[in-house]
Amino acid sequence: FNPQAFDPAKWAHAARDAGMKYVVFTTKHHDGFCMFDTKLTDYRITSPNTAFHGDPRANIAKEVFDAFRREGLWAGAYFSKPDWHSPFYWWPYFPPKDRNVNYPPAKYPARWQQFKDFTYGQIEELMTGYGPLDILWLDGGQVRPANIDMPRIAAMARKHQPGLLVVDRTVGGAYENYVTPEGHVPDADLGVPWETCMPMGTSWSWVPNEQYKSTQEII
């Protein structure tokens, strides 16, 4: 991965001109590859194993947040609670069966605690090393609040970032400050703050010959 044409200032300028108010950037998705300079894994854009690591813009998340803040927009960090690359989530001792943790945490509490500490540590890196953040957008509702210790995570995040909105996607409760219907716009007002999650194409990831929605359809 070597994004030589990376230009977040251009994105941010276009976003402001389009009337956007904030960005939520994917710092880490379920595959575990980190688009920020985490110290807790080598599976990151700034690793010496990655072609882009020597570029002064290599800490991509920081570059995006800075660019959007310069345009007066809010900065939000998407972060996947599941991490398929972490040996504390998908233990190599067991084959992964689905998207969930591949061992019973109750049977191996010490190993699961390592995953909880890893998750907490990465979120704290984002909350302390990337300037003012307005949104922490947590994906992966199958990792439930009690299993990941959301009270501890949220308290830490809000200590470092007062006024932070937290999205604990599809979980509900105290850590879902707004809800996120996926793939559709609700027919009626939900009565609570919400945003639709919908790709401009057909997929959440890059696909060859993607069929993008028209401007009219998106609006």
C-alpha positions in Angstrom: 0.0 0.0 0.0 1.8 3.1 -1.2 -0.7 6.0 -1.7 1.6 8.5 -3.3 -1.3 10.7 -4.5 -2.7 11.0 -0.9 -4.0 14.6 -0.5 -6.3 15.0 2.4 -6.3 18.8 2.0 -8.1 18.4 -1.3 -10.7 16.1 0.3 -11.3 18.5 3.1 -11.6 21.5 0.8 -14.2 19.6 -1.3 -16.0 18.4 1.8 -16.3 22.0 3.1 -17.5 23.2 -0.3 -20.1 20.4 -0.3 -21.5 21.6 3.0 -20.2 18.7 5.1 -19.7 19.3 8.8 -17.5 16.4 9.9 -15.4 13.5 8.8 -15.3 10.0 10.4 -12.0 8.4 9.2 -11.4 4.7 9.4 -8.4 4.4 11.7 -8.7 0.5 11.8 -11.2 -1.8 10.3 -12.0 -5.4 11.2 -8.9 -6.7 9.4 -6.7 -4.9 12.0 -4.5 -2.8 9.7 -3.9 0.5 11.4 -4.0 3.7 9.4 -2.3 5.5 12.4 1.1 5.2 14.1 0.1 2.8 16.8 2.9 1.5 19.0 1.0 -1.7 19.9 1.3 -3.6 16.6 3.5 -3.6 13.6 0.4 -4.1 11.4 0.2 -0.4 10.5 0.8 2.1 7.7 3.9 3.5 9.5 5.6 0.0 9.8 9.0 -0.4 8.1 7.3 -3.3 6.2 5.0 -0.8 4.5 6.0 1.0 1.3 4.6 4.3 2.5 6.2 4.4 5.9 9.0 6.7 5.0 6.7 9.4 3.5 6.3 12.5 5.8 2.5 11.9 5.5 2.7 8.3 6.6 0.6 8.8 9.7 -2.5 9.0 7.5 -5.1 9.4 10.3 -3.2 12.4 11.7 -2.9 14.0 8.2 -6.7 13.6 7.6 -7.7 14.9 11.0 -5.4 17.9 10.6 -6.6 18.7 7.1 -10.3 18.6 8.0 -9.9 20.7 11.2 -8.1 23.3 9.1 -11.2 23.6 7.0 -13.3 24.0 10.2 -14.8 20.6 10.2 -15.2 18.2 13.1 -12.8 15.2 13.2 -14.0 11.7 14.1 -12.2 8.4 14.5 -13.8 5.2 13.3 -12.3 2.2 15.2 -13.2 -1.5 14.9 -13.6 -3.3 18.2 -13.1 -6.7 16.5 -9.6 -7.2 15.2 -9.0 -10.3 13.1 -5.2 -9.7 13.0 -4.8 -9.7 16.8 -3.8 -13.0 18.3 -5.8 -12.0 21.3 -9.0 -11.9 19.3 -8.4 -14.6 16.7 -6.1 -16.9 18.6 -3.9 -18.9 16.2 -4.4 -21.9 18.4 -8.1 -22.2 17.1 -9.4 -21.7 13.6 -11.7 -18.7 13.1 -15.3 -19.8 12.5 -16.8 -16.4 11.7 -16.3 -12.7 12.5 -16.4 -13.3 16.2 -13.7 -14.0 18.7 -12.6 -17.6 18.0 -12.3 -18.8 21.6 -14.6 -18.5 24.7 -13.3 -15.5 26.7 -14.9 -16.8 29.9 -12.7 -19.9 29.6 -9.5 -18.0 28.8 -9.9 -14.7 30.7 -6.2 -13.9 30.8 -6.0 -13.9 27.0 -9.2 -11.9 26.6 -7.8 -9.4 29.1 -4.9 -8.9 26.8 -7.3 -8.1 24.0 -9.2 -5.6 26.3 -5.9 -3.9 27.2 -4.8 -3.8 23.6 -8.1 -2.2 22.5 -8.0 0.3 25.3 -4.4 1.2 24.5 -5.0 1.8 20.9 -8.1 4.0 21.6 -6.0 5.9 24.1 -3.4 6.5 21.5 -6.0 8.0 19.2 -7.5 10.1 22.1 -4.1 11.6 23.1 -1.9 11.9 20.0 -4.2 13.3 17.2 -5.4 16.6 18.4 -9.0 17.5 19.3 -11.4 14.7 18.3 -15.2 15.2 18.3 -16.4 11.6 17.6 -15.3 8.1 18.6 -17.2 5.8 16.2 -16.9 2.2 17.4 -17.9 -0.6 15.1 -18.5 -4.3 15.8 -21.5 -4.5 18.0 -20.9 -8.2 18.5 -18.1 -7.2 21.0 -20.5 -6.3 23.8 -19.9 -3.4 26.3 -19.3 -5.7 29.3 -16.9 -7.9 27.3 -14.7 -4.9 26.2 -15.3 -2.7 29.3 -16.9 0.2 27.6 -17.3 2.2 30.8 -13.5 2.2 31.2 -12.9 3.1 27.5 -15.6 5.8 27.5 -14.3 7.4 30.7 -10.8 7.5 29.4 -11.8 8.9 26.0 -13.9 11.6 27.5 -11.2 12.5 30.0 -8.8 13.2 27.1 -11.5 14.6 24.8 -14.2 16.5 26.7 -17.5 16.7 24.9 -16.7 13.6 22.8 -19.6 11.9 21.1 -19.3 8.1 21.3 -21.0 5.7 18.9 -21.1 2.1 20.1 -22.6 0.9 16.9 -25.8 -1.3 17.1 -25.4 -1.8 20.8 -27.7 0.8 22.3 -27.4 2.2 25.8 -25.2 4.8 27.3 -22.4 4.6 24.7 -24.5 5.1 21.6 -24.9 8.8 21.4 -26.5 8.5 18.0 -27.7 5.6 16.0 -26.5 4.4 12.6 -29.0 2.7 10.3 -27.1 0.9 7.6 -27.8 0.8 3.9 -31.0 2.8 3.9 -32.5 6.1 4.9 -35.3 5.6 7.5 -38.8 6.2 6.3 -39.6 8.4 9.3 -37.7 10.4 11.9 -36.2 8.0 14.5 -36.8 10.4 17.3 -33.1 10.4 18.3 -29.9 11.7 16.6 -28.9 9.4 13.7 -26.8 9.1 10.6 -27.2 6.7 7.7 -24.2 4.5 6.9 -24.3 3.9 3.1 -21.5 3.5 0.5 -21.5 5.6 -2.6 -21.1 2.4 -4.6 -22.3 -1.1 -3.9 -19.6 -2.2 -1.4 -17.8 -1.0 1.7 -14.5 -1.8 0.1 -12.8 -1.3 -3.3 -14.2 -3.4 -6.1 -13.2 -3.4 -9.8 -15.6 -1.5 -12.1 -17.7 -0.2 -9.2 -21.1 1.2 -10.1 -21.4 4.4 -8.1 -24.7 6.1 -7.2 -25.6 9.2 -9.3 -25.2 12.6 -7.7 -29.1 12.9 -7.8 -29.5 9.6 -6.0 -26.9 10.5 -3.3 -28.6 13.9 -2.7 
